[in-house]
Amino acid sequence: MVKILGIRVDDLDETKALALARSFLLDERQHTIFTPNPEMLVAARKNLDLHNALNNSSLNLCDGRGAQLFGRLTNRVSGVDFMQSLCALAAHENRSVYLLGSGSSEVVENTKKMLVKNYPTLCVVGVDPGPRLDAVGKGDSRDTIACIHSACPDILFVAFGHQKQELWIQKYLPDLPSVQIAMGVGGAFDLISGNKKRAPILLRTFGLEWAWRLLLEPRRIKRILTAVFIFPLYILKSKF
């Protein structure tokens, strides 16, 4: 475990992280899994609620080459990869999952189809594109909570994008007693469903996903600049 800009990040490989997740499913307490990347770590400097949500998480996996490099971490675990590994675990352990987010009924339904195709015994008890939320995860979530509560999932995947999903999970998880693990998964549904193309494995290996995203989605340039340039500046500033 290390601290990066005041946020705890756990230095675990996927095998150890998955073993820990398995133990969460045997625990009576509720657990959260987040995947801090440089952009999220910068946002947490400016938002105390996000800062606290991350540091109160049961497991923070390093998702980003920049965070791995500047945090001097041995391991980096992609959020989308870990979500799929957690689905494989759920299928094996006869645990149910619920897919929440993406903002698109088509995307979340196609995500379910792909997951069930890859893990035939996976029980997906519900899908929901999610409520309309502001930048910090606030909005009318009453119907969403009622649907999840009725479905009684063991694992909840929330794909609202960073900051929104972490703050939403922190606020509403206590209202969902069946949920043993809630994980923020960002844009994972888009990638799993095929709605967006994932960066080639060579770019992922060298931490150049940002270049791929910039090529396909130029409108993301502000977010990418935050991760590639602002984050290192904050790291340097924290050293002095």
C-alpha positions as CSV (number, residue, x, y, z in Angstrom):
1,M,0.0,0.0,0.0
2,V,1.2,3.5,-0.9
3,K,-0.2,7.0,-0.7
4,I,-0.4,9.0,-3.9
5,L,-1.5,12.6,-3.4
6,G,-2.9,11.6,-0.1
7,I,-4.9,8.7,-1.5
8,R,-4.3,5.0,-0.4
9,V,-3.5,2.8,-3.4
10,D,-3.1,-1.0,-2.8
11,D,-0.2,-2.6,-4.6
12,L,-1.8,-6.0,-5.4
13,D,-1.7,-8.0,-8.6
14,E,-5.0,-9.3,-10.0
15,T,-4.7,-12.7,-8.4
16,K,-4.3,-11.3,-4.9
17,A,-6.9,-8.7,-5.5
18,L,-9.4,-11.4,-6.6
19,A,-8.6,-13.5,-3.6
20,L,-9.4,-10.5,-1.4
21,A,-12.7,-9.9,-3.3
22,R,-13.6,-13.5,-2.6
23,S,-13.1,-12.9,1.1
24,F,-15.4,-9.9,0.8
25,L,-18.2,-12.2,-0.4
26,L,-17.8,-14.2,2.8
27,D,-17.9,-11.1,5.0
28,E,-21.0,-9.7,6.6
29,R,-19.8,-6.2,6.0
30,Q,-20.2,-4.2,2.8
31,H,-17.2,-3.5,0.6
32,T,-16.2,-1.1,-2.1
33,I,-13.7,-1.5,-4.9
34,F,-12.3,1.6,-6.7
35,T,-9.7,2.0,-9.4
36,P,-7.8,5.3,-8.9
37,N,-6.1,6.6,-12.0
38,P,-4.2,10.0,-12.4
39,E,-7.4,11.9,-13.3
40,M,-9.2,10.6,-10.3
41,L,-6.3,11.3,-8.0
42,V,-6.2,14.9,-9.2
43,A,-10.0,15.2,-8.7
44,A,-9.7,14.0,-5.1
45,R,-7.3,16.8,-4.3
46,K,-10.2,19.2,-5.1
47,N,-13.1,17.2,-3.6
48,L,-12.9,16.2,0.0
49,D,-15.9,13.9,-0.3
50,L,-14.1,12.0,-3.1
51,H,-10.9,12.0,-1.1
52,N,-12.7,10.4,1.8
53,A,-14.6,7.9,-0.4
54,L,-11.4,6.6,-1.9
55,N,-9.6,6.3,1.4
56,N,-12.5,4.6,3.0
57,S,-12.7,2.0,0.2
58,S,-12.0,-1.7,0.9
59,L,-9.7,-2.0,-2.1
60,N,-8.1,0.6,-4.4
61,L,-6.5,-0.9,-7.4
62,C,-4.0,1.1,-9.4
63,D,-5.5,1.7,-12.8
64,G,-3.1,3.9,-14.8
65,R,0.5,3.8,-15.8
66,G,1.1,7.3,-14.4
67,A,-0.2,6.3,-11.0
68,Q,1.9,3.2,-11.1
69,L,5.0,5.1,-12.2
70,F,4.8,8.0,-9.7
71,G,3.6,5.8,-6.9
72,R,6.4,3.3,-7.5
73,L,3.9,0.5,-7.6
74,T,4.8,-3.0,-8.8
75,N,1.3,-3.8,-10.0
76,R,-1.3,-2.2,-12.2
77,V,-4.8,-3.7,-12.6
78,S,-7.2,-2.4,-15.3
79,G,-10.7,-1.8,-14.0
80,V,-12.4,-3.3,-17.0
81,D,-10.2,-6.5,-16.7
82,F,-10.9,-6.8,-12.9
83,M,-14.6,-6.3,-13.5
84,Q,-14.6,-9.3,-15.8
85,S,-12.5,-11.3,-13.4
86,L,-15.0,-10.5,-10.7
87,C,-17.8,-11.7,-13.0
88,A,-16.0,-14.9,-13.5
89,L,-15.7,-15.3,-9.7
90,A,-19.4,-14.5,-9.3
91,A,-20.3,-17.2,-11.9
92,H,-18.1,-19.7,-10.1
93,E,-19.4,-18.9,-6.6
94,N,-23.1,-18.6,-7.7
95,R,-23.2,-14.9,-6.8
96,S,-25.5,-12.5,-8.6
97,V,-24.5,-9.1,-10.2
98,Y,-26.3,-5.9,-11.2
99,L,-25.1,-3.6,-13.9
100,L,-25.8,0.1,-13.3
101,G,-24.8,3.0,-15.5
102,S,-23.4,4.0,-18.9
103,G,-26.4,6.2,-19.6
104,S,-27.6,4.0,-22.4
105,S,-30.0,1.1,-22.2
106,E,-28.5,-0.4,-25.4
107,V,-25.0,-0.3,-23.9
108,V,-25.9,-1.9,-20.6
109,E,-28.0,-4.6,-22.2
110,N,-25.2,-5.4,-24.6
111,T,-22.8,-5.5,-21.7
112,K,-25.1,-8.1,-20.0
113,K,-25.2,-10.2,-23.2
114,M,-21.4,-10.2,-23.6
115,L,-20.8,-11.1,-19.9
116,V,-23.3,-14.0,-20.1
117,K,-21.8,-15.1,-23.3
118,N,-18.3,-15.2,-21.7
119,Y,-19.5,-16.6,-18.4
120,P,-22.6,-18.7,-19.1
121,T,-23.5,-19.4,-15.5
122,L,-23.3,-15.7,-14.5
123,C,-26.5,-14.5,-12.9
124,V,-27.2,-10.9,-13.9
125,V,-30.3,-10.0,-11.9
126,G,-30.8,-6.5,-13.3
127,V,-29.5,-3.8,-15.6
128,D,-30.2,0.0,-15.5
129,P,-28.6,2.8,-17.5
130,G,-28.8,4.9,-14.3
131,P,-30.4,8.1,-13.1
132,R,-29.6,11.5,-14.3
133,L,-26.8,12.9,-12.0
134,D,-24.8,16.0,-11.7
135,A,-21.0,16.2,-11.7
136,V,-20.7,15.0,-8.1
137,G,-23.3,12.1,-8.3
138,K,-26.3,14.0,-7.0
139,G,-29.8,13.4,-8.5
140,D,-33.0,11.6,-8.0
141,S,-32.0,7.9,-7.4
142,R,-35.1,6.7,-5.6
143,D,-36.3,4.5,-8.5
144,T,-32.8,3.1,-9.1
145,I,-32.4,2.2,-5.4
146,A,-35.8,0.6,-5.3
147,C,-35.0,-1.6,-8.4
148,I,-31.6,-2.7,-7.0
149,H,-33.1,-3.4,-3.6
150,S,-35.8,-5.6,-5.2
151,A,-33.2,-7.5,-7.3
152,C,-31.0,-8.3,-4.2
153,P,-27.7,-8.6,-6.1
154,D,-24.5,-9.7,-4.3
155,I,-22.3,-7.5,-6.5
156,L,-23.1,-4.1,-8.0
157,F,-21.1,-2.6,-10.8
158,V,-21.6,1.2,-11.2
159,A,-20.5,2.9,-14.4
160,F,-21.2,6.6,-14.0
161,G,-17.6,7.8,-14.6
162,H,-15.1,8.7,-12.0
163,Q,-16.2,10.9,-9.1
164,K,-19.9,10.4,-9.7
165,Q,-19.8,6.7,-9.2
166,E,-17.6,6.8,-6.1
167,L,-19.7,9.4,-4.4
168,W,-22.9,7.7,-5.4
169,I,-21.7,4.4,-4.0
170,Q,-20.6,6.0,-0.7
171,K,-24.0,7.6,-0.3
172,Y,-26.3,4.8,-1.3
173,L,-24.6,1.5,-0.5
174,P,-26.0,1.5,3.1
175,D,-29.5,1.5,1.5
176,L,-28.7,-1.7,-0.4
177,P,-28.2,-4.4,2.2
178,S,-27.8,-7.3,-0.2
179,V,-24.8,-5.8,-1.9
180,Q,-21.6,-7.2,-0.5
181,I,-19.3,-5.6,-3.1
182,A,-19.9,-2.3,-5.0
183,M,-17.3,-1.5,-7.7
184,G,-16.9,1.7,-9.7
185,V,-16.1,0.7,-13.2
186,G,-16.1,4.0,-15.2
187,G,-16.3,3.3,-19.0
188,A,-16.1,-0.5,-18.7
189,F,-19.6,-1.1,-20.1
190,D,-18.7,0.7,-23.3
191,L,-15.6,-1.5,-23.8
192,I,-17.2,-4.8,-22.8
193,S,-20.3,-4.1,-25.0
194,G,-18.2,-3.2,-27.9
195,N,-19.7,0.3,-28.0
196,K,-16.1,1.7,-27.9
197,K,-12.9,0.0,-29.1
198,R,-10.3,-0.8,-26.5
199,A,-6.7,0.3,-27.0
200,P,-4.5,-2.3,-28.6
201,I,-2.6,-4.5,-26.1
202,L,0.7,-3.0,-27.0
203,L,-0.4,0.5,-26.1
204,R,-2.0,-0.8,-22.9
205,T,1.2,-2.5,-21.9
206,F,3.2,0.8,-22.2
207,G,0.5,2.9,-20.6
208,L,-0.4,4.7,-23.8
209,E,-4.2,4.2,-23.6
210,W,-4.5,8.0,-23.4
211,A,-3.1,8.4,-26.9
212,W,-5.7,6.0,-28.2
213,R,-8.5,7.7,-26.4
214,L,-7.4,11.1,-27.7
215,L,-7.3,9.7,-31.3
216,L,-10.8,8.3,-31.1
217,E,-12.3,11.0,-28.8
218,P,-10.6,14.4,-29.2
219,R,-13.2,16.0,-27.0
220,R,-11.6,14.2,-24.1
221,I,-8.5,16.3,-24.4
222,K,-9.0,18.2,-21.1
223,R,-9.3,15.0,-19.1
224,I,-6.3,13.5,-20.9
225,L,-4.2,16.6,-20.2
226,T,-5.1,16.3,-16.5
227,A,-3.8,12.8,-16.4
228,V,-0.7,13.3,-18.6
229,F,0.5,16.7,-17.5
230,I,-1.4,18.1,-14.4
231,F,-1.0,14.9,-12.4
232,P,2.8,14.8,-12.7
233,L,3.0,18.5,-11.7
234,Y,1.0,17.8,-8.5
235,I,3.3,14.9,-7.8
236,L,6.4,17.1,-8.2
237,K,4.8,19.8,-6.1
238,S,4.0,17.3,-3.3
239,K,7.8,16.5,-3.1
240,F,8.7,20.0,-2.0
